Amino acid sequence: MHRYGALGRLGLWAAHHRRAVFVVWAILAVGLGFFAPKVEHSLSGAGWEATGSESVEVRQIVDEEFGGLSSSALMVVLHSPDQTLADPAMKEAVAGATKVLEGADNVTQVTAPQPGMSISQDGHTVVIQAGASGTSNEMVRVADDTKEELAALGNEAVSVHLTGASGMWSDFNEANRAAMLKSEVMSWPVTMVILLLAFGSLVAAGLPLMLTILGLVASAGSLYLVTQVTDVSIWAMNFALMFALALGIDYALFIVHRFRGALLGSGMEPDEAVAVTMDTAGKAVLFSGVTVLISLSAVMLVPSPAFRSMALGIMISVAFILLATLTLLPAMLAKLGPKVDNLSLPWVHAGEHRSARFAAWGERLWKQPLRFGIPALLALVALSIPVFSLDTGMPSIKVVPEEDSSRIAYGQVQAAFGVGAPGALQIVTNADEAGAVTAALKADAGIANVMPAMPGSGDRVLISATPAVDPSNPALGETVDRLRGELPGTTLVGGAAVENHDLEVLLKEKTPLVIGVVLALGFLLLLIALQAPIVALLGVVTNLLATGAAFGVSKWIFQDGALSSLLGFESQGFLDAWGPVFFFAMIFAISMDYTVFLLSSAKEHYDRSGDPKEAMVGGLAHSGRVIFAAAGVMVAVFFTFAISGPLPPKEMGIILGVAVLLDAALVRLLLLPVLLRLTGKWAWWLPKPMARILPKVEFGH
């Protein structure tokens, strides 16, 4: 074993002790698989808030001192075109809705419709509120449990719908869950076809899927255990599933491709082929996985429960996929040996590790670098320019399907009480300042209506103010900021729309920090892996260019509304505010996969030959086909999200799919090789002072 590096020795150990490896993974799969089915019902539906913000403080105060009538309270809207509260049908519906709410968990009190406050002027729309005694996540679960029963109370005369923040998140999460399931069902057959074409063998193509399924089960079970300690967003599971599928296939492609080359192309014994594979491709996978984990850990810098739990969910899935790739996959390959090529397609050449087509492509790029490099660079720059006019905002009611209760009731509330009514501000102030605060609110141009001050259990009062604009209008944020600057210092401004505003402000503040940390740590890891500062910098800069181009395309599609009819969505006029920070980390993490695969292969050739041409051409010849196949799988998976479900999954699918497509086609297989050609030996230069500091890493065996 002394002939091999640490990962080679690990692979050889797994090959020699494969029965023990199989047993350990079987125990993990069964143990965590027991909890996996429970995870969906344990995940939280809310958490989209800025921890420690003024609006979150208002919600907590209102829940404690004002009967739970905070942003998490349930709001039931009853509407009839010809009935009023004086008519039997409306009375019966109100009584039925009140009974349902009173019997629900985590409801403190049910507030009947009040004239001038929750009964419209024409009397055809009334609102019942149910105070929250649970957290925002618990109230979303209450909405899950009650919305169908409430809707069933409606008839031809009176409609009954649940809305408010809790109702909206309940409907959105349900639509999102259905969209994710539909996308996964669509993506699996496509994935299998691409893998079969990439490997040419049914047995080899099945290995990535085995790895992925194991990662999914382990991730789901682990997330359930995490929910017993803290709230985890339902989105964490969605993203964990997606990343487990994408990275499981990526890593297995790289490992299996290299193993087949060593076993069938070089004639090695299975155990030796495993060791050589892990010493080379395994090392690249390890650095890729660590880079993904580092990129996603930067999202933890955003103090928001939803963001942190989503990043955690993805990191758990990546960790399991990485662990299985470095232990279980080598054991499986050693067990299969030549059988890895069983059930092959007739035209497949099993021992091909070096692709003649990608070698020829590398030769062409070497001879004419500017002919291909300049158009690729100009295309990426042109696609990136719209980023500078990208607008972001928190999701509006448009992310909820039109037929869902919360959106129907939202429109009814706006029609009856004013366009800003669904986003009413909640102002908490001292009782002796209530008059001055009320006067200031009435004098503000951004406020359409002010309710009388409501006393609480302490010495504070709650004032509800209806904005003059829709809750998703940027002008609402300006009104909130202005009021906070003008109202007395002890006064706090909150409400559901204000919670969105505070989170949006937080995301804009943290986005440059997250991007900076991701870029710096990505560069540092590439520097350690490749032992070359120039090529590490090229890897990071080209990643950034592909990411910018993907966001430029997203601006055109989602902000400008291009392709909205084709993709089946209603443009909000902006990109959801979590996109720049969260999707950037995800795109950068995925792009680093291809960067590490290509550059580690090029580094291996350069260390062996000292020839920059052999490094560039050989790197493309040995990794190009894997990058091409992996990108094909990812693009297919991500684009399935673009044709199903509500708007945010479409944003995710389009942005990530376009990013992978541009990254593979224009960056990894074109621009980056051209840059290696233009920099020549300087690409692999390592200053002596840096060589003394950096740990020694080699990709050659």
SULGI-V45810 format. One record per residue. N is the residue number from 1. PSI is psi in radians with two decimals (none if undefined). Layout:
N/PSI
N/PSI
//
This chain:
1/-0.24
2/-0.25
3/-0.31
4/2.79
5/-3.04
6/-0.78
7/-0.59
8/-0.72
9/-0.65
10/-0.77
11/-0.72
12/-0.69
13/-0.77
14/-0.65
15/-0.71
16/-0.46
17/0.69
18/-0.53
19/-0.75
20/-0.70
21/-0.78
22/-0.72
23/-0.81
24/-0.78
25/-0.56
26/-0.71
27/-0.75
28/-0.80
29/-0.76
30/-0.78
31/-0.89
32/-0.50
33/-0.45
34/-0.63
35/-0.35
36/-0.79
37/-0.32
38/-0.22
39/-0.67
40/-0.61
41/-0.11
42/-0.25
43/2.67
44/2.63
45/-0.14
46/-2.41
47/0.03
48/1.39
49/2.80
50/1.83
51/2.28
52/0.05
53/2.90
54/-0.66
55/-0.63
56/-0.65
57/-0.71
58/-0.78
59/-0.75
60/-0.71
61/-0.79
62/-0.69
63/-0.65
64/-0.68
65/-0.24
66/0.68
67/0.37
68/0.28
69/0.84
70/-2.91
71/-0.35
72/-0.14
73/2.64
74/2.47
75/2.04
76/2.20
77/2.17
78/2.26
79/2.45
80/2.35
81/-0.38
82/-0.09
83/2.63
84/-3.13
85/-0.28
86/-0.24
87/2.59
88/-0.71
89/-0.74
90/-0.73
91/-0.75
92/-0.70
93/-0.72
94/-0.78
95/-0.73
96/-0.77
97/-0.70
98/-0.72
99/-0.74
100/-0.78
101/-0.71
102/-0.47
103/-0.03
104/2.67
105/2.71
106/0.49
107/2.19
108/-0.99
109/2.68
110/2.12
111/2.06
112/2.78
113/2.34
114/2.28
115/2.37
116/-0.18
117/-0.95
118/0.31
119/2.18
120/2.82
121/-0.61
122/-0.09
123/0.05
124/-0.17
125/2.21
126/2.68
127/2.31
128/2.33
129/2.47
130/2.04
131/2.58
132/2.22
133/-0.08
134/3.13
135/3.00
136/-0.63
137/-0.71
138/-0.60
139/-0.50
140/-0.67
141/-0.64
142/-0.73
143/-0.71
144/-0.74
145/-0.41
146/-0.32
147/-0.63
148/-0.68
149/-0.68
150/-0.78
151/-0.55
152/-0.31
153/-0.34
154/2.76
155/-2.92
156/-0.48
157/-0.69
158/2.33
159/2.53
160/2.10
161/2.50
162/2.31
163/-2.66
164/3.04
165/-0.76
166/-0.74
167/-0.69
168/-0.80
169/-0.60
170/-0.84
171/-0.73
172/-0.78
173/-0.67
174/-0.78
175/-0.67
176/-0.72
177/-0.76
178/-0.68
179/-0.74
180/-0.75
181/-0.77
182/-0.74
183/-0.73
184/-0.72
185/-0.68
186/-0.60
187/-0.52
188/-0.86
189/-0.71
190/-0.75
191/-0.78
192/-0.72
193/-0.80
194/-0.74
195/-0.69
196/-0.72
197/-0.66
198/-0.76
199/-0.54
200/0.12
201/2.31
202/-0.65
203/-0.84
204/-0.68
205/-0.48
206/-0.38
207/-0.80
208/-0.65
209/-0.65
210/-0.80
211/-0.73
212/-0.81
213/-0.73
214/-0.74
215/-0.66
216/-0.81
217/-0.83
218/-0.70
219/-0.78
220/-0.79
221/-0.71
222/-0.70
223/-0.65
224/-0.75
225/-0.64
226/-0.62
227/-0.32
228/-0.23
229/-0.69
230/2.85
231/2.41
232/2.23
233/2.51
234/-0.44
235/-0.43
236/-0.71
237/-0.72
238/-0.87
239/-0.62
240/-0.76
241/-0.77
242/-0.78
243/-0.62
244/-0.72
245/-0.85
246/-0.88
247/-0.60
248/-0.73
249/-0.76
250/-0.94
251/-0.74
252/-0.66
253/-0.86
254/-0.78
255/-0.88
256/-0.70
257/-0.80
258/-0.66
259/-0.77
260/-0.64
261/-0.72
262/-0.73
263/-0.88
264/-0.42
265/-0.67
266/-0.12
267/0.45
268/2.82
269/2.69
270/-0.80
271/-0.72
272/-0.71
273/-0.68
274/-0.81
275/-0.78
276/-0.71
277/-0.79
278/-0.52
279/-0.42
280/-1.33
281/-0.63
282/-0.66
283/-0.69
284/-0.71
285/-0.73
286/-0.83
287/-0.66
288/-0.83
289/-0.73
290/-0.66
291/-0.73
292/-0.80
293/-0.72
294/-0.77
295/-0.77
296/-0.52
297/-0.44
298/-0.47
299/-0.43
300/-0.27
301/-0.26
302/1.96
303/1.27
304/2.22
305/-0.73
306/-0.78
307/-0.80
308/-0.68
309/-0.57
310/-0.78
311/-0.71
312/-0.76
313/-0.78
314/-0.74
315/-0.64
316/-0.78
317/-0.71
318/-0.72
319/-0.75
320/-0.74
321/-0.76
322/-0.78
323/-0.74
324/-0.64
325/-0.64
326/-0.20
327/-1.00
328/-0.76
329/-0.78
330/-0.68
331/-0.73
332/-0.73
333/-0.70
334/-0.66
335/-0.75
336/-0.74
337/-2.30
338/-0.32
339/-0.19
340/-0.37
341/0.20
342/2.70
343/0.85
344/2.71
345/2.57
346/-0.46
347/0.08
348/2.39
349/1.79
350/-0.64
351/0.04
352/1.98
353/-0.56
354/2.09
355/2.13
356/-0.62
357/-0.76
358/-0.48
359/-0.75
360/-0.66
361/-0.73
362/-0.72
363/-0.69
364/-0.74
365/-0.63
366/-0.69
367/-0.62
368/1.14
369/-0.71
370/-0.57
371/-0.63
372/-0.60
373/-0.74
374/-0.83
375/-0.68
376/-0.76
377/-0.78
378/-0.68
379/-0.76
380/-0.72
381/-0.77
382/-0.72
383/-0.42
384/-0.40
385/-0.72
386/-0.27
387/-0.57
388/-0.22
389/0.38
390/2.23
391/2.53
392/2.74
393/2.87
394/2.60
395/2.40
396/-3.10
397/-0.24
398/-0.27
399/-0.22
400/2.36
401/2.51
402/-0.51
403/-0.07
404/2.63
405/-0.80
406/-0.63
407/-0.67
408/-0.84
409/-0.60
410/-0.82
411/-0.65
412/-0.68
413/-0.76
414/-0.74
415/-0.57
416/-0.62
417/-0.03
418/2.69
419/-0.51
420/-0.03
421/-0.67
422/-0.29
423/0.68
424/2.38
425/2.53
426/2.00
427/2.12
428/2.22
429/2.94
430/2.58
431/-0.66
432/-0.16
433/0.08
434/-0.74
435/-0.82
436/-0.70
437/-0.75
438/-0.75
439/-0.72
440/-0.67
441/-0.78
442/-0.47
443/-0.22
444/2.32
445/-0.37
446/-0.03
447/2.24
448/-0.54
449/2.54
450/2.24
451/2.71
452/2.61
453/2.40
454/2.12
455/2.64
456/-2.85
457/-0.23
458/-2.55
459/0.36
460/2.78
461/2.78
462/2.20
463/2.22
464/2.28
465/2.29
466/2.13
467/2.84
468/-0.07
469/2.89
470/2.55
471/-0.44
472/-0.04
473/2.28
474/-0.42
475/-0.45
476/-0.71
477/-0.67
478/-0.70
479/-0.77
480/-0.83
481/-0.68
482/-0.79
483/-0.72
484/-0.50
485/-0.42
486/-0.55
487/2.76
488/2.64
489/-0.50
490/-0.09
491/2.39
492/2.43
493/2.19
494/-2.75
495/2.85
496/-0.79
497/-0.58
498/-0.59
499/-0.71
500/-0.76
501/-0.78
502/-0.65
503/-0.69
504/-0.76
505/-0.76
506/-0.76
507/-0.72
508/-0.60
509/-0.68
510/-0.35
511/-0.85
512/-0.65
513/-0.81
514/-0.80
515/-0.75
516/-0.75
517/-0.75
518/-0.79
519/-0.77
520/-0.81
521/-0.62
522/-0.76
523/-0.77
524/-0.74
525/-0.73
526/-0.63
527/-0.77
528/-0.74
529/-0.75
530/-0.22
531/0.64
532/1.89
533/-0.61
534/-0.82
535/-0.55
536/-0.72
537/-0.70
538/-0.70
539/-0.76
540/-0.76
541/-0.74
542/-0.60
543/-0.79
544/-0.64
545/-0.76
546/-0.67
547/-0.78
548/-0.70
549/-0.68
550/-0.72
551/-0.53
552/-0.73
553/-0.68
554/-0.58
555/-0.75
556/-0.70
557/-0.90
558/-0.65
559/-0.77
560/-0.29
561/0.16
562/2.47
563/0.18
564/-0.69
565/-0.66
566/-0.73
567/-0.13
568/0.88
569/2.85
570/2.05
571/2.41
572/-0.16
573/0.14
574/2.95
575/2.46
576/2.43
577/-0.40
578/-0.21
579/-0.98
580/-0.72
581/-0.81
582/-0.81
583/-0.56
584/-0.83
585/-0.70
586/-0.80
587/-0.79
588/-0.70
589/-0.79
590/-0.74
591/-0.59
592/-0.44
593/-0.97
594/-0.63
595/-0.85
596/-0.73
597/-0.81
598/-0.89
599/-0.54
600/-0.65
601/-0.74
602/-0.69
603/-0.73
604/-0.78
605/-0.65
606/-0.72
607/-0.57
608/-0.61
609/-0.47
610/0.20
611/2.03
612/-0.53
613/-0.79
614/-0.60
615/-0.83
616/-0.90
617/-0.78
618/-0.67
619/-0.77
620/-0.74
621/-0.62
622/-0.35
623/-0.27
624/-0.76
625/-0.66
626/-0.78
627/-0.75
628/-0.80
629/-0.77
630/-0.72
631/-0.68
632/-0.74
633/-0.84
634/-0.77
635/-0.75
636/-0.76
637/-0.86
638/-0.68
639/-0.34
640/-0.49
641/-0.38
642/-0.24
643/0.22
644/2.60
645/-2.99
646/-3.12
647/-0.87
648/-0.76
649/-0.57
650/-0.76
651/-0.82
652/-0.85
653/-0.80
654/-0.87
655/-0.83
656/-0.69
657/-0.80
658/-0.70
659/-0.81
660/-0.73
661/-0.85
662/-0.70
663/-0.80
664/-0.78
665/-0.76
666/-0.42
667/-1.17
668/-0.63
669/0.13
670/-1.22
671/-0.80
672/-0.76
673/-0.67
674/-0.73
675/-0.60
676/-0.65
677/-0.77
678/-0.57
679/-0.35
680/-2.34
681/-0.42
682/-0.46
683/-0.56
684/0.24
685/2.39
686/1.97
687/2.50
688/-0.73
689/-0.64
690/-0.62
691/-0.55
692/-0.42
693/-0.73
694/2.47
695/2.51
696/2.15
697/2.26
698/2.46
699/-0.21
700/2.72
701/none
//
